Amino acid sequence: MAGVAALAFVWLLLWSDYRSDSARTDAEPPFFAEFELTDHQGMVRTEEDFAGRWMLVFFGFTNCPDVCPTTLSEVAAVMDGLGDDAAKVQPIFITIDPERDTPAALAGYVPLFDAGIIGLTGMPEQIAATSETFPIFFERVEEAAAPDGYTMGHTSHLFLFDPDAGFADSWPYGTSAEEILADLEERI
């Protein structure tokens, strides 16, 4: 009887350890924002530059005819809606077209949205390495009518990262600024 009680006690201890480990694992974000890219003012930036702030990250390109400017306009509306809490959030636009989107090109583009968006670019290898840390897809699509004869196909989600750069949420293209704002306000 004492042996059965001891065995049950050991099993209970192991089970509680397993449950606490499982809870810790479930709380871990599925991925973290990781990048080392050049901003639209020529400064090298990493996710560590935004430690302690929420990050709204969108991947796109400046020659995008619709999805990118629409999403960045939604981001601008969200930032405006946050009021004083806007200081707790950093919107970031990472190009998927580094061939055309130089720091100078981004410097002429991101301020159009008047939301404190930081544009990031880099060498094609840097953009590829960055994209491997996010669940995104992009590709060059030859199109004669597009600027320079090509456009870019890409994932159109807006990603939210917590103050520790852990993935918190994402919204597909077409999600309204009001919906994103409501969700973000609950988190902040």
C-alpha positions as CSV (number, residue, x, y, z in Angstrom):
1,M,0.0,0.0,0.0
2,A,2.9,2.4,0.9
3,G,4.5,1.6,-2.5
4,V,1.3,2.4,-4.4
5,A,1.0,5.7,-2.4
6,A,4.6,6.6,-3.2
7,L,4.1,5.8,-6.9
8,A,1.0,7.9,-7.0
9,F,2.8,10.7,-5.3
10,V,5.7,10.6,-7.7
11,W,3.3,10.4,-10.7
12,L,1.5,13.5,-9.3
13,L,4.8,15.4,-9.0
14,L,5.8,14.5,-12.5
15,W,2.4,15.4,-13.9
16,S,2.4,18.8,-12.3
17,D,5.9,19.4,-13.7
18,Y,4.7,18.4,-17.2
19,R,1.7,20.7,-16.9
20,S,3.8,23.7,-15.9
21,D,6.3,23.0,-18.7
22,S,3.4,22.6,-21.1
23,A,1.8,25.9,-19.9
24,R,5.2,27.7,-20.4
25,T,5.5,26.3,-23.9
26,D,2.0,27.4,-24.8
27,A,2.7,30.9,-23.7
28,E,5.7,31.2,-25.9
29,P,5.0,33.1,-29.1
30,P,5.3,31.0,-32.3
31,F,8.1,33.3,-33.6
32,F,9.9,36.6,-32.9
33,A,10.6,39.6,-35.1
34,E,14.2,39.4,-36.1
35,F,15.9,41.8,-38.6
36,E,18.9,43.9,-39.2
37,L,18.0,46.4,-42.0
38,T,18.6,50.0,-43.0
39,D,15.9,52.5,-42.3
40,H,14.7,55.3,-44.6
41,Q,17.2,57.7,-43.0
42,G,20.2,55.5,-43.5
43,M,20.5,54.1,-40.0
44,V,20.9,50.3,-39.3
45,R,18.0,49.1,-37.2
46,T,17.2,45.8,-35.5
47,E,14.2,44.6,-33.5
48,E,16.2,45.6,-30.3
49,D,15.8,49.3,-31.3
50,F,12.1,48.9,-30.5
51,A,12.3,46.9,-27.3
52,G,9.6,47.8,-24.9
53,R,7.3,49.0,-27.7
54,W,4.6,47.1,-29.7
55,M,5.5,46.8,-33.4
56,L,3.1,46.8,-36.3
57,V,5.0,45.3,-39.2
58,F,4.0,45.2,-42.8
59,F,5.9,43.7,-45.7
60,G,5.4,45.4,-49.1
61,F,6.9,47.7,-51.7
62,T,6.6,51.3,-52.7
63,N,5.4,50.6,-56.3
64,C,2.5,48.6,-55.0
65,P,-0.7,50.0,-56.6
66,D,-3.2,49.1,-54.0
67,V,-2.6,46.7,-51.1
68,C,0.4,48.5,-49.6
69,P,-0.9,52.0,-49.6
70,T,-4.3,50.9,-48.4
71,T,-2.7,48.9,-45.5
72,L,-0.4,51.8,-44.6
73,S,-3.3,54.1,-44.6
74,E,-5.1,51.8,-42.2
75,V,-2.0,51.8,-40.0
76,A,-2.0,55.6,-40.0
77,A,-5.6,55.6,-38.9
78,V,-4.8,53.1,-36.1
79,M,-1.9,55.3,-34.9
80,D,-4.1,58.4,-35.0
81,G,-6.8,56.5,-33.1
82,L,-4.4,55.5,-30.4
83,G,-3.9,59.1,-29.2
84,D,-1.3,59.2,-26.4
85,D,-0.9,55.5,-26.6
86,A,0.7,55.8,-30.0
87,A,4.0,56.3,-28.3
88,K,3.8,52.6,-27.2
89,V,3.6,51.4,-30.8
90,Q,6.1,51.5,-33.7
91,P,4.8,51.0,-37.2
92,I,7.3,49.4,-39.5
93,F,7.2,48.9,-43.3
94,I,9.7,46.3,-44.6
95,T,10.3,46.3,-48.3
96,I,10.3,43.1,-50.3
97,D,11.7,45.0,-53.3
98,P,15.2,46.1,-52.2
99,E,16.2,46.6,-55.9
100,R,13.9,49.7,-56.2
101,D,13.2,50.5,-52.5
102,T,16.4,52.2,-51.5
103,P,16.5,54.3,-48.3
104,A,15.9,57.4,-50.5
105,A,12.8,55.8,-52.1
106,L,11.4,54.8,-48.7
107,A,12.2,58.3,-47.4
108,G,9.9,59.7,-50.1
109,Y,7.2,57.1,-49.4
110,V,6.6,56.4,-45.7
111,P,6.2,60.0,-44.7
112,L,3.2,60.2,-47.0
113,F,1.2,58.3,-44.4
114,D,2.1,60.7,-41.6
115,A,2.1,58.0,-38.9
116,G,5.7,57.7,-37.8
117,I,6.2,54.7,-40.0
118,I,9.8,53.5,-40.3
119,G,10.7,52.1,-43.7
120,L,13.3,49.3,-43.7
121,T,15.4,48.0,-46.6
122,G,18.6,46.2,-47.2
123,M,20.5,44.0,-49.6
124,P,18.4,41.2,-51.2
125,E,20.2,38.7,-49.0
126,Q,19.1,40.7,-45.9
127,I,15.5,40.9,-47.0
128,A,15.6,37.1,-47.7
129,A,17.0,36.4,-44.3
130,T,14.4,38.6,-42.6
131,S,11.6,37.0,-44.5
132,E,12.7,33.6,-43.3
133,T,12.0,34.6,-39.7
134,F,8.4,35.7,-40.6
135,P,5.7,33.5,-42.1
136,I,5.6,35.5,-45.3
137,F,5.8,34.9,-49.0
138,F,6.9,37.2,-51.8
139,E,8.0,36.9,-55.4
140,R,8.9,39.0,-58.4
141,V,6.3,38.9,-61.1
142,E,7.2,40.0,-64.6
143,E,4.6,42.5,-65.9
144,A,5.3,44.7,-68.8
145,A,2.9,47.5,-67.8
146,A,4.4,47.8,-64.2
147,P,7.2,50.2,-63.4
148,D,10.6,48.6,-64.5
149,G,8.6,45.7,-66.1
150,Y,7.8,43.9,-62.8
151,T,5.6,43.9,-59.7
152,M,5.8,41.9,-56.5
153,G,3.3,39.3,-55.3
154,H,3.4,39.1,-51.5
155,T,1.7,38.2,-48.2
156,S,-0.6,41.0,-47.2
157,H,-0.9,40.5,-43.4
158,L,-0.2,43.2,-40.9
159,F,1.7,41.7,-38.0
160,L,1.7,42.7,-34.3
161,F,4.6,42.0,-32.1
162,D,4.7,42.5,-28.3
163,P,7.2,44.7,-26.4
164,D,9.6,41.6,-26.3
165,A,9.3,41.2,-30.2
166,G,7.2,38.1,-29.8
167,F,4.4,37.5,-32.3
168,A,1.1,38.6,-30.8
169,D,-1.4,38.7,-33.7
170,S,-1.9,39.4,-37.4
171,W,-4.7,40.8,-39.6
172,P,-5.3,40.0,-43.2
173,Y,-5.6,42.7,-45.9
174,G,-9.0,44.4,-45.7
175,T,-9.2,44.4,-41.9
176,S,-10.6,47.8,-40.9
177,A,-8.6,50.3,-38.9
178,E,-11.4,50.2,-36.3
179,E,-11.0,46.5,-35.7
180,I,-7.2,46.6,-35.5
181,L,-7.4,49.6,-33.1
182,A,-9.9,47.9,-30.8
183,D,-7.7,44.8,-30.6
184,L,-4.6,46.8,-30.1
185,E,-6.2,49.0,-27.4
186,E,-7.1,45.9,-25.4
187,R,-3.5,44.6,-25.5
188,I,-1.8,47.9,-24.6
